[in-house]
Amino acid sequence: MTAAAPLNAASYAARINFVVELAERLHAYGTTAQRLEGAVSAVAHALRLECQPWSNPTGLILTFSDPLRRPGESDITRVIRLPPGENDLYRLAETDRIAEDVMAGRLDLAEAHAQMSALDRPPSRRFRAMQVLAYGLAAVGIAGVLRLPWLDIGVAGINGLLIGLLVQAAELRPPFKEAQEAIAALFAAGITLLVADFVGPLNQNTVIIASLIVLLPGMALTNAMNELTSQHLVSGTARFAGAVTTVLKLTVGVAIALYVAALLGVDPQVRASRPQPLWVEWAALALASFAFAVLFRAHRRDYPKVMAAAAAGYLISRFGGQALGNPAGIFLAALVLTAAGNAYARWRHRPGAILRVPGIIMLVPGSVSLRGLLVLVQEQDVGAGQSALLAVLNILLALIAGLLFGNLLLPPRRNL
């Protein structure tokens, strides 16, 4: 194996291109603004560049200069328009490894670029099939965790599989992607209403929410508040607006299904029933944790860690909530998982997101926000949805407090 060329042998343009590609990839893999900007600044400093990064959910602005030249002689600004990123733990970990190898001198920029380009291979049919299956398993898992009846769990699973197929279709047809949340909600609500009328009664809103669980923007809401508290005001505001828009699109889809069902005379039978024994909840939690490991695109060797983090977040919040109250349970879970992610990043030299992101996915307030809007639309009464919307605020406050104090308990040494 040949030794890597020293960084000072790389041209000014090559160093800039590497930092730009790194920033684009971190953005694409769902990195929040403060962590992306910190990582980019650290790499730029190691490459002897002065860089002023600015990140928002739909783009990047990167300004570079050469500290060895007079001010103004080498200034370069890149303005990059990007779609919102999605969590991809495997590619995030690989990109982090490549950046670390470059800073340590184990890789030259050409080889680093080649390794990052290798991450762009198109998804295989098996990968797409696993993603569709994971949508169904996540819906089944969440319905099982809520101890819904078997009919409810089955309907949620079928809806989840159909939503997974819709998402894959949207990936191949970009114009369809803008409306995918509304269409998915329309299908999920429509099937739920038909089953509740012609087959048997269902926990209507809960089944719909379990079906749509993967599309709910709870993680985006949490990241938005995290960015706002770290003074990344533009990025946090934009991400918050995007999350609210997603919830509104989901609500629109459900509202259309309810309206059409009323026109057609569909009369769904609604019940409130949670009859399952405890073992169903435990099995469903394992199933949901596996589904999130697939959906977050973790490497197979990281599945046990991702599943353990997802299950731990739920269990800490549940038992902590029983002992101290629901907000305190969520705060405790967020604090423990944030500190655990920082510890993992510090001692294993890998992104703490591998534990942090799945650890808080079961805590995020997306389902509560959608439930509040559904009640608001169905009852046409502002007061009817206030309690659910207030619960969203309580969950967000508990989550943000947990994230902040988790970072204080064990400060991160790495940005990712």
C-alpha positions, 0 to 999 in steps of 0.5 A: 500500500502506497503512502498518502501524499502529504496534504501540502502537496494538494492544490488549493482548488483540490482542498476546497473541492474536498471540503465542498464534497464533504459538506454536501454529503454530510448535508445529504445524510441528515446532519444538523446545521451546528454539527455539519458546520463544526465538522466542516470547519475542523476538516478545513482547518486540518487542510489549512483552509479558512472556511466560513460555512453556513448551512440550512435544510435546503442548501449550503454557502461555503466561503474559503480563503488561503491563510497564506495569501493576503486577504481578498486574493484567494476568496472563493464562495460556493453556493449550493442548492440541495434537497433536504437530507435523509438519515443514512447512518452507514454513509454518514459513518463512512464519510466520517471515517474518510474525513478522519483518515484525510486529517490523519494523513492516511488518505490523500484527497484523490483516494478520499474522493474515490472512496466517497464516490463509491458510496453513490452506487445505486440502490439494489432491488434487494435494498428497495425491497427491504426498505418497503418491508421496513415501512410495514414492520415499523407500522406493525411494531408501533401498533403492537407497542400501543397494544392495539387489537390484531385487526388494527395491527394487520391494517397498520402493517398493510398500510405501511407496506403500501406507503413503502411502495409509494415512497419508492415510486416517488424516488423514481418519479420526482414530480410525485415526491412533492405530494407523497405525504398527502397521497400516503395519508389518503391511502392509509386513511381510506383503507382504515375507514373501509376496514372499519366499516366493512370488516370490524371496528378499529382504533381509527386515528391510532391505526392511521398514525401507526401506518404513517409513523415513518413519514411523521416529521418528529425528528425534523421538529426535534432537530429544528428546536435543537438548531434554534437553541444552538443559535442557528436561527435560519436553519432551525426556522426553515426546518421547523417550517418544513416539519409543520408543512409535512404534518399539514400535508398528512392531515390534508390527505386524511381529511380528504379521505374522511370527506370522500368516505362521508360522501360515499356513505362509509360509516366506520366503527370506532373503538378504543381498545388495547387488549394485548398482553405484555409480551406483544408489546415487547415483541413489537418493540424488537420489531420496530427497532429492527425496522428503524435500523433498516430505515436509517440505513445502518450497516448490518454490523451496527444493527444491534447497536441501533436496535438497542438504542431505539429500544432503550429510548422507549424503555427509559421514557416509559418506565421513567414516565411511570415513576416521574411523569411523562415529560420527565421520562422523555427528558431522562431518555434524551439525556441518557441517549445523548450522553451515550452517543457522545461516549460512543463517538469519543471512545470508538471514534465513530459518529455518535449519531449511530446511537443518538438518532435511533435512541430518540426516534421513539420519543419524537412528537410527530405522532402527537402533533398529527393526532392533535390536527386530526382531532381538530379537523374531525371535531372542527373545534379549536379546543378539542385539539389543544391538549394534543398540541400542548402535549407536542410542546411538552415533549419538545421541551423535554427532548431539548432539555435532555439533549442540552443536558446530555451534552453537558453531562458528557461533552462531545469531542466530535461534531458528528 
